[in-house]
Each structure stands twice: as C-alpha cells, then as structure tokens.
Amino acid sequence: MNDLVFIKGKQAVCDSIQVAEKFGKRHAEVLYAIEGRPCSCGGKGCPKCNYRGYQQRGLLMDLGDVATSQLLVDDEDRSQQQLNLGVCATSQLPQMFKKVRYIHPQNKQEYRKYLLNRDGFTLLAMGFTGQEALIWKLRYIQAFNLMEQTLLQHQSPVWSDTRTYQKAIRRQETDTIKLFVEYAESQGSIHADQYYTQFSLLANKAAGITDREMATVQQLNVLAMIENMIARRIEELIAENTPYKEIYQDCKGYVVGFQKYIGTNTGMMFSGQNME
C-alpha cells in the first residue's frame, strides 16, 4: 500500500507515471489531463480544434482560469470567499502538481512527469470512472492517510526519542556484526562484509520497514528488539564455536520465530542467499 505514496519535500505525494499505470492509462493521457493537449495550430484556432486553440483542456488551465477570474473581480463585487479561492488556486498549484524530470530506464532520454499531493491527485482522479478506477481511488486515499499519519507522528518527541534509542541499539548490533565478520573470515569466508547488509535486511523485513526514517514508533520499537536479539544470538553462537554459516541461518530462524510470536503481519520473505 505505501508504495503508492511517498514523501517529498515533507509532504505525501504520488507519481503521475504510477497513477497512469494503476488506472490503466497511458502516461501521455495523464499529462493531457494535467496540462491540456495543445493543437497543431499553436493556439491560434483552427477547424481541427473547433477554433479553441487546444484539443483538450487540462487541470492547470482550469485552475489558472479560476485563479484569474476570482482575483480580477472588481473589489466592490469580490467577496472574501472569492478572494480566498483565487489566492488558493494560485498558491497551491506548485504543491498540487509539481513538474519534475526523469530519465527513462530503456532509452535513457529525459522526460517530464508530475508529483501530486493529495489535492492534486483528488482533482486528477475525478476524471477517472469505472469500478476498477474506484478501487484504486480508495487505495490511494488509504495510502495518503497512512503516509500523512506517519508524517504527523514524526513531528512528535516520542518518535524522535524512539529513533535515537533504535540507532543506539543498531550501533551495538553493528559492533557485534563486526566481530561476526572477523569470525567468518577466520573460517574462510571471502564475502563476510556482506553480512552487514544481510542482517539489516533481515531486521527491516521483520519489522515491515523499507525506510527507517519513515518508520512508525511501533516499527522502530520492533526493529530495536530484533536487532538486539540478533546481536545477543550472534554472541551466544560464536561463544559455542558454531560455524558462521549456521549462525546466520540460526538468526534468520530466530527472527522468523520472533515475528510469529509478536503477531506482526509484515509478509516477511527471506531470499536465503548463500555467501561463501
């Protein structure tokens, strides 16, 4: 769910390319809905566009017209509500629809796309109809809700204190992993330094985390428990002269068992990568 919405500039946003994919549209169609579709006449008007100067109006065109129409009303006729509407339409456009550039992974060419906040997505999605579109609208709404709750939580002292505590646990675990890497190398491992990453992935997956800076307080607490457990288990097994490969597999089993015990539903799946 949280792959639909991410954080950019301290606000929750979604990506126009992914929106197009989820709603079964070509990205060009989504860009037309946002920007409008120009006519080959260059805005002069011709039979092809019914002399409108464009083939399709876009949200940016409509919002621009709203802002202009409300701000240009004579002062004596303009209500405060109209003024607020015009100012809002003007000031919120950059946040609702932020144009960015990206490199296409196949042809390596640069193209444009948009980052949409909740308001921008809502305006865009109004034009998408059908049962499947409704399902995706609800999924995006839920994703925005979750991400905005996370942002709000991150402003609290509780989150800051919990993250500080988790980092301290992580440093202790890193010291233990360093001892484990040396232990593995003494047994012939030639890629033992990869265990730093492997243990991090192990803990992240168990806690349901992809980005630690975006984790919730609950996830950080679970993460700290898991990392502390891994460190203690490594120390115990090294003291017992357990082969290094068995230590890693044992820790994976321990984490799986812990996850089942606390009842988290993170869909944890381990790759089972072997390292020599």
C-alpha positions in Angstrom: 0.0 0.0 0.0 2.7 2.5 1.0 4.4 2.1 -2.4 1.6 4.2 -3.9 2.6 7.3 -1.9 5.9 8.6 -0.7 7.5 11.6 1.0 8.9 14.5 -1.0 9.5 18.0 0.4 7.9 17.0 3.7 4.6 16.2 2.1 2.9 13.0 0.9 2.9 12.7 -2.9 2.3 10.2 -5.7 3.8 9.8 -9.1 2.0 10.5 -12.3 3.6 7.6 -14.1 2.4 5.2 -11.4 -1.0 6.8 -11.4 -1.2 6.2 -15.1 -0.2 2.5 -14.7 -2.6 1.8 -11.8 -5.6 3.4 -13.6 -4.9 1.7 -16.9 -3.9 4.9 -18.8 -1.0 5.9 -21.0 1.2 8.4 -19.2 0.5 10.8 -22.1 -3.2 10.7 -21.2 -2.5 11.7 -17.6 -0.2 14.5 -18.8 -3.0 15.8 -21.1 -5.4 15.7 -18.1 -3.0 17.8 -16.1 -1.6 20.2 -18.7 -4.1 20.1 -21.5 -3.5 18.9 -25.0 -2.3 21.6 -27.5 -3.4 21.8 -31.1 -1.0 21.9 -34.0 -2.3 25.4 -34.8 -0.3 26.7 -31.9 -3.3 28.2 -30.1 -4.5 30.3 -33.0 -7.6 28.3 -33.5 -8.5 26.0 -36.5 -11.2 23.6 -37.6 -9.2 20.7 -36.0 -9.7 22.1 -32.5 -13.0 23.9 -33.2 -11.1 27.2 -33.1 -10.5 26.8 -29.4 -6.7 26.7 -29.7 -6.4 23.4 -27.9 -7.6 19.9 -28.3 -8.1 19.2 -24.6 -8.3 21.4 -21.5 -6.2 20.4 -18.5 -6.4 20.9 -14.8 -3.6 23.5 -14.9 -5.5 25.5 -17.5 -8.8 25.3 -15.5 -7.1 26.2 -12.2 -5.4 29.1 -13.8 -8.7 30.4 -15.1 -10.2 30.0 -11.6 -7.4 32.0 -10.1 -7.6 34.7 -12.7 -11.4 35.0 -12.7 -11.6 35.4 -8.9 -8.6 37.7 -8.5 -9.7 40.1 -11.3 -13.2 40.7 -10.0 -13.8 44.3 -9.1 -13.1 45.0 -5.4 -16.6 46.1 -4.7 -18.0 42.9 -6.2 -15.5 40.5 -4.8 -16.4 38.6 -1.7 -13.7 37.4 0.7 -14.6 33.8 -0.3 -13.9 34.7 -3.9 -10.6 36.3 -3.0 -9.6 33.2 -0.9 -10.5 30.9 -3.8 -8.3 32.9 -6.2 -5.4 33.0 -3.8 -5.7 29.3 -3.0 -5.8 28.3 -6.6 -2.7 30.3 -7.4 -0.6 29.4 -4.3 -1.5 25.7 -4.2 -0.7 24.9 -7.8 3.0 24.2 -7.3 2.2 21.8 -4.4 -0.7 20.1 -6.1 1.2 19.5 -9.4 5.0 19.6 -9.3 6.7 19.0 -12.6 10.0 17.1 -12.4 12.3 15.4 -14.9 13.3 11.8 -15.1 15.5 9.5 -17.2 13.7 6.7 -19.0 15.4 3.4 -18.0 15.2 2.0 -21.5 16.1 4.8 -24.0 17.9 7.0 -21.4 16.0 10.0 -22.7 14.8 12.7 -20.3 11.0 13.2 -19.9 8.7 15.1 -17.6 6.3 13.8 -15.0 4.4 15.2 -12.1 4.4 14.7 -8.3 0.9 15.1 -7.0 -0.1 15.8 -3.4 -3.5 14.6 -2.0 -5.3 17.6 -3.5 -3.7 17.2 -6.9 -4.4 13.5 -7.0 -8.1 14.1 -6.0 -8.6 16.6 -8.8 -7.0 14.3 -11.3 -8.8 11.2 -10.2 -12.2 12.9 -10.5 -11.9 12.3 -14.2 -11.3 8.5 -13.8 -14.5 6.5 -13.9 -15.5 2.8 -13.5 -15.4 0.2 -10.8 -11.6 -0.5 -11.2 -10.9 3.2 -11.0 -12.9 3.5 -7.8 -10.9 0.6 -6.2 -7.7 2.4 -7.0 -9.0 5.8 -5.7 -9.8 4.1 -2.4 -6.4 2.5 -2.3 -4.7 5.9 -2.9 -6.8 7.6 -0.3 -5.8 5.0 2.2 -2.1 5.3 1.2 -2.3 9.1 1.6 -4.0 8.7 5.0 -1.3 6.3 6.3 1.6 8.5 5.0 0.2 11.7 6.4 -0.3 9.9 9.8 3.4 8.9 9.7 4.4 12.5 8.9 2.4 13.8 11.8 3.9 11.2 14.1 7.4 12.1 13.1 6.9 15.6 14.5 6.4 14.2 18.0 9.2 13.9 20.6 8.2 10.3 21.1 9.2 9.4 17.5 12.5 11.3 17.9 13.4 9.6 21.2 12.4 6.2 19.8 14.6 6.7 16.7 17.5 7.8 18.9 17.1 4.7 21.0 16.9 2.4 17.9 20.1 4.0 16.5 21.9 3.2 19.8 20.8 -0.4 19.6 21.9 -0.5 15.9 25.4 0.7 16.8 25.7 -2.1 19.4 24.5 -4.7 16.9 27.0 -3.3 14.3 29.8 -3.9 16.8 28.7 -7.5 17.2 28.3 -8.0 13.5 31.9 -6.7 13.1 33.1 -9.5 15.4 31.0 -12.0 13.4 32.5 -10.8 10.1 36.0 -11.4 11.6 34.9 -14.7 12.9 33.5 -15.7 9.4 36.7 -14.6 7.7 38.7 -16.7 10.1 36.7 -19.7 8.8 37.4 -18.9 5.2 34.6 -16.6 4.2 35.6 -14.3 1.3 32.5 -12.0 1.3 31.8 -11.8 5.0 31.5 -8.0 4.9 28.1 -8.5 3.1 26.6 -9.7 6.3 26.2 -6.1 7.5 23.7 -5.6 4.7 22.1 -9.0 5.1 21.4 -8.6 8.8 20.0 -5.1 8.1 17.6 -6.5 5.5 16.7 -9.3 7.8 15.7 -6.9 10.6 13.9 -4.4 8.2 11.8 -7.1 6.6 10.7 -8.5 10.0 9.7 -5.0 11.2 7.9 -4.2 7.9 10.3 -1.3 7.1 11.7 -0.2 3.8 13.0 3.2 5.0 13.9 3.6 8.7 13.4 7.3 8.6 9.8 6.7 7.6 9.1 4.0 10.1 6.5 4.4 12.8 7.2 4.4 16.5 5.8 0.8 16.7 8.1 -0.4 13.8 11.1 1.3 15.4 10.5 -0.5 18.7 10.1 -3.8 16.9 13.2 -3.1 15.0 15.2 -2.4 18.1 14.0 -5.6 19.7 15.0 -7.6 16.6 18.5 -6.0 16.3 19.2 -6.6 20.0 18.1 -10.2 19.7 20.3 -10.7 16.6 23.3 -9.3 18.4 22.8 -11.4 21.5 22.2 -14.6 19.4 25.4 -14.0 17.4 27.4 -13.6 20.6 26.0 -16.8 22.1 26.7 -18.9 18.9 30.2 -17.5 18.5 30.9 -18.5 22.1 29.8 -22.0 21.2 32.2 -22.1 18.2 29.2 -22.5 15.8 30.2 -22.4 12.1 29.5 -19.0 10.7 27.0 -20.1 8.0 24.9 -21.8 10.7 25.0 -18.7 12.8 23.4 -16.6 10.0 20.7 -19.3 9.3 20.0 -19.6 13.0 19.5 -15.8 13.3 17.1 -15.9 10.4 15.1 -18.7 12.1 15.1 -16.7 15.4 13.8 -13.6 13.7 11.0 -15.6 11.9 10.0 -17.2 15.2 10.0 -13.8 16.9 7.9 -12.3 14.2 5.3 -15.0 14.6 5.4 -14.6 18.4 4.6 -10.9 18.4 2.0 -11.4 15.7 3.1 -8.9 13.2 1.8 -9.3 9.7 4.7 -8.0 7.6 4.7 -10.7 4.9 8.3 -11.4 5.6 10.1 -13.4 3.0 13.8 -14.2 3.0 15.8 -14.8 0.0 18.0 -17.4 1.6 21.1 -16.0 -0.2 24.2 -18.1 0.4 27.6 -16.4 0.8 31.0 -18.1 0.8 
